[in-house]
């Protein structure tokens, strides 16, 4: 972890809640997006699609997105772009429908090893917890199936909030749901633009999660580092 100030030295008001991004912070596709796409494609007549190609195509298509609002038509376009060049013709609607539902299932995701222990400890310290996520209607039931839902005092999802990160409104909505000031909330996520800068611009404290290694100040490599930042260990 890399902090620009000593752990625990947080300006008033004191942190009373921690909010989290979901994808890449609490959970990740398992074994990978490409594996799941290939698995579903095999059931629809494409048995030898390259996992590596699908992962590469998905990463490229995701990076090129602009103003993504997590609607089904947008997901369908992303799936089409991911399969482009990997199969001989665009994926059928039935293939997309199965993929869409597949990612609503807990078996398509892994929860990072540090998540449950840290959430348990933060709750034990008396902190409120929240989710602030750019996602669609599948997220709340998915969090239930992953046994994560009940940890959170507020779950704010872009499709219901009508705002998406990095818009300050979605962070401020979470603060209202928690009945707290934005300055008393620490947000943790894996996107510098969406999470770190978005939260800062809305008045929250923020930490950037880089699980592969910290590259900047106020960056952590594990959720366990959040406790150190708050001076709790």
Backbone torsions as a table, in degrees:
resi	resn	phi	psi	omega
1	UNK	NA	156.7	-178.3
2	UNK	-139.5	112.2	-178.8
3	UNK	-113.9	146.5	177.4
4	UNK	-87.7	-5.4	174.5
5	UNK	-142.8	166.8	-178.0
6	UNK	-66.3	146.9	179.8
7	UNK	-56.5	137.2	177.2
8	UNK	90.1	-13.8	-178.2
9	UNK	-87.8	77.2	-177.2
10	UNK	-110.6	131.3	-176.5
11	UNK	-67.5	153.6	178.6
12	UNK	-64.7	151.1	-3.4
13	UNK	-74.2	158.4	-177.6
14	UNK	-63.5	150.6	178.0
15	UNK	-68.6	126.0	-179.4
16	UNK	-117.4	-7.6	179.6
17	UNK	-152.3	152.0	174.5
18	UNK	-124.5	127.1	175.9
19	UNK	-109.3	153.1	-174.8
20	UNK	-131.8	141.4	160.5
21	UNK	-67.4	168.4	-179.9
22	UNK	-109.2	-69.8	-176.1
23	UNK	-65.2	123.0	-178.4
24	UNK	85.5	-9.8	179.2
25	UNK	-113.0	-53.8	177.6
26	UNK	-100.2	-37.7	-176.2
27	UNK	-138.1	163.6	177.3
28	UNK	-146.9	151.1	175.8
29	UNK	-57.7	142.4	-175.5
30	UNK	-135.2	130.7	-2.1
31	UNK	-70.3	-28.8	174.4
32	UNK	-168.0	166.9	175.2
33	UNK	-56.3	-45.8	-178.7
34	UNK	-60.0	-40.4	178.2
35	UNK	-61.2	-43.8	-177.5
36	UNK	-69.8	-42.6	176.8
37	UNK	-60.2	-43.5	-179.5
38	UNK	-65.6	-39.1	178.9
39	UNK	-60.8	-46.4	-179.6
40	UNK	-70.7	-39.6	178.8
41	UNK	-59.7	-37.2	-179.3
42	UNK	-62.1	-34.1	179.3
43	UNK	-76.1	-9.4	-179.2
44	UNK	-115.8	25.0	171.9
45	UNK	94.5	10.6	178.2
46	UNK	-123.8	78.7	-169.4
47	UNK	-79.9	-10.9	-173.3
48	UNK	-127.8	39.5	178.8
49	UNK	-76.6	134.5	-177.2
50	UNK	-70.5	123.2	176.3
51	UNK	-61.9	-42.3	-179.0
52	UNK	-62.1	-42.3	178.6
53	UNK	-63.3	-42.6	-179.8
54	UNK	-65.0	-42.7	177.8
55	UNK	-62.1	-42.4	-179.8
56	UNK	-65.9	-44.4	179.4
57	UNK	-64.0	-41.2	180.0
58	UNK	-64.2	-44.8	-179.8
59	UNK	-60.6	-41.0	179.8
60	UNK	-66.8	-44.6	-178.6
61	UNK	-67.2	-38.4	179.8
62	UNK	-65.4	-42.3	-179.6
63	UNK	-64.4	-30.4	-177.2
64	UNK	-83.7	-4.9	-176.7
65	UNK	-65.6	146.5	176.1
66	UNK	-138.1	125.3	179.5
67	UNK	60.2	41.8	178.3
68	UNK	-71.7	126.0	-177.5
69	UNK	-115.6	11.8	169.6
70	UNK	67.9	28.9	174.0
71	UNK	-82.6	160.8	178.8
72	UNK	-60.0	-43.1	177.3
73	UNK	-60.1	-36.1	177.6
74	UNK	-68.1	-41.3	175.7
75	UNK	-62.2	-39.9	178.9
76	UNK	-61.2	-40.8	178.2
77	UNK	-65.9	-36.9	178.3
78	UNK	-67.3	-41.6	176.5
79	UNK	-61.7	-43.3	178.7
80	UNK	-59.8	-44.1	179.4
81	UNK	-65.2	-35.8	-179.8
82	UNK	-66.7	-38.2	-179.3
83	UNK	-84.2	-8.0	-178.3
84	UNK	-59.5	123.0	-179.1
85	UNK	84.8	-12.9	-179.6
86	UNK	-94.5	-25.5	174.9
87	UNK	-131.3	164.7	-169.3
88	UNK	-76.0	-22.2	179.0
89	UNK	-144.2	161.3	-178.2
90	UNK	-56.7	147.1	-179.3
91	UNK	-62.3	141.6	179.5
92	UNK	-71.4	161.0	179.6
93	UNK	-60.0	-35.3	-179.9
94	UNK	-65.7	-36.7	177.1
95	UNK	-64.1	-45.8	179.0
96	UNK	-62.2	-43.8	-178.3
97	UNK	-59.7	-41.0	178.9
98	UNK	-67.7	-40.5	177.1
99	UNK	-61.6	-43.5	-178.2
100	UNK	-59.8	-44.0	179.2
101	UNK	-74.2	-30.2	179.1
102	UNK	-60.2	-39.9	-179.1
103	UNK	-78.6	-0.9	171.6
104	UNK	-89.6	-6.2	-176.5
105	UNK	-96.6	144.0	-178.6
106	UNK	-64.5	-23.9	179.8
107	UNK	-69.1	-13.2	178.0
108	UNK	-87.3	0.6	-172.9
109	UNK	-134.6	152.9	168.5
110	UNK	-119.3	143.0	173.2
111	UNK	-93.9	127.3	-178.6
112	UNK	-58.0	146.9	-173.5
113	UNK	-60.7	-27.8	-176.5
114	UNK	-84.0	-7.1	-169.7
115	UNK	-68.3	-59.1	-175.2
116	UNK	-62.5	-44.8	178.6
117	UNK	-59.9	-41.4	-177.9
118	UNK	-70.9	-43.2	178.2
119	UNK	-60.6	-41.3	177.9
120	UNK	-60.4	-44.8	-177.5
121	UNK	-69.6	-41.3	179.4
122	UNK	-62.6	-40.5	175.8
123	UNK	-62.8	-38.2	179.1
124	UNK	-64.5	-28.1	176.4
125	UNK	-78.3	-5.3	178.7
126	UNK	88.4	11.5	178.6
127	UNK	-80.0	144.4	169.3
128	UNK	-78.8	151.0	-179.8
129	UNK	-125.6	148.9	-179.9
130	UNK	-147.3	160.3	170.1
131	UNK	-113.6	133.7	171.2
132	UNK	-128.2	108.2	-169.0
133	UNK	-138.6	138.5	166.0
134	UNK	-82.6	108.1	-174.5
135	UNK	-159.7	-176.2	177.8
136	UNK	-117.1	-168.6	-172.9
137	UNK	-61.1	-15.3	-177.6
138	UNK	-74.3	-16.1	-171.3
139	UNK	-67.9	-52.5	-177.9
140	UNK	-55.4	-48.0	177.2
141	UNK	-65.3	-31.8	177.0
142	UNK	-64.6	-42.2	178.0
143	UNK	-61.7	-35.4	176.0
144	UNK	-64.2	-45.1	-177.7
145	UNK	-67.1	-24.9	177.7
146	UNK	-91.4	5.1	179.7
147	UNK	63.1	30.2	179.8
148	UNK	-105.5	-27.1	-169.0
149	UNK	-52.7	-46.0	-170.5
150	UNK	-76.0	-5.3	174.0
151	UNK	-72.0	-22.3	-166.0
152	UNK	-103.2	134.3	176.8
153	UNK	-80.2	-20.4	176.9
154	UNK	-149.5	136.3	175.3
155	UNK	-124.9	111.4	-176.4
156	UNK	-112.3	115.0	-176.0
157	UNK	-116.5	135.4	-172.6
158	UNK	-56.4	-36.1	-176.1
159	UNK	-65.9	-27.6	177.6
160	UNK	-94.4	-32.6	-178.1
161	UNK	-72.1	-22.5	-175.9
162	UNK	70.6	8.2	173.1
163	UNK	-133.3	151.1	178.9
164	UNK	-126.5	148.0	173.8
165	UNK	-58.2	140.8	13.1
166	UNK	-93.5	17.2	-179.1
167	UNK	-58.4	132.4	-178.2
168	UNK	-63.0	-24.2	-176.8
169	UNK	-61.1	-35.8	-177.2
170	UNK	-70.3	-34.4	176.9
171	UNK	-71.0	-39.7	179.5
172	UNK	-68.1	-33.4	175.2
173	UNK	-62.9	-42.3	177.6
174	UNK	-60.7	-41.8	178.6
175	UNK	-60.9	-41.7	178.7
176	UNK	-65.0	-40.6	178.8
177	UNK	-64.6	-30.5	178.4
178	UNK	-86.6	-7.8	-176.2
179	UNK	58.0	43.8	-179.2
180	UNK	-133.2	160.6	172.0
181	UNK	-75.4	152.8	178.2
182	UNK	-61.4	-32.7	-177.6
183	UNK	-67.6	-15.7	-178.6
184	UNK	-99.1	12.6	-179.5
185	UNK	-117.6	134.6	172.3
186	UNK	-105.1	124.8	178.0
187	UNK	-105.0	138.9	-178.9
188	UNK	-126.3	127.0	177.9
189	UNK	-161.2	170.5	-172.2
190	UNK	-99.9	4.1	178.3
191	UNK	-111.3	123.9	178.8
192	UNK	-62.2	-44.2	-177.6
193	UNK	-73.4	-51.7	-172.4
194	UNK	-73.1	-43.2	-172.9
195	UNK	-97.4	-60.5	-174.1
196	UNK	-64.7	-57.1	-178.1
197	UNK	-72.0	-38.2	178.5
198	UNK	-59.2	-46.4	179.9
199	UNK	-66.0	-44.2	179.2
200	UNK	-58.5	-44.8	-178.5
201	UNK	-65.8	-23.2	178.5
202	UNK	-89.9	-2.8	178.0
203	UNK	99.2	3.6	177.9
204	UNK	-86.5	159.7	163.7
205	UNK	-75.8	159.4	-177.0
206	UNK	-151.2	147.3	170.0
207	UNK	-128.6	140.1	175.5
208	UNK	-95.9	127.7	178.5
209	UNK	-95.4	118.3	176.0
210	UNK	-124.7	92.6	-172.8
211	UNK	-65.7	-21.5	-179.3
212	UNK	-90.6	0.4	178.4
213	UNK	136.0	131.1	-177.8
214	UNK	-70.9	136.8	-179.3
215	UNK	-122.4	-3.4	-177.1
216	UNK	-151.8	169.9	178.0
217	UNK	-66.8	157.1	-177.5
218	UNK	52.6	44.1	176.8
219	UNK	-123.6	139.4	177.5
220	UNK	-122.4	155.6	179.9
221	UNK	-107.8	-5.4	179.1
222	UNK	-150.8	151.0	175.9
223	UNK	-64.2	-24.4	177.1
224	UNK	-60.9	-27.1	179.3
225	UNK	-68.0	-19.7	177.9
226	UNK	-61.7	-39.3	179.3
227	UNK	-62.6	-41.3	178.4
228	UNK	-64.7	-41.1	179.6
229	UNK	-61.3	-35.5	-179.7
230	UNK	-84.4	-1.8	-179.2
231	UNK	73.8	26.9	-176.5
232	UNK	-96.6	-3.7	178.9
233	UNK	-156.5	NA	NA
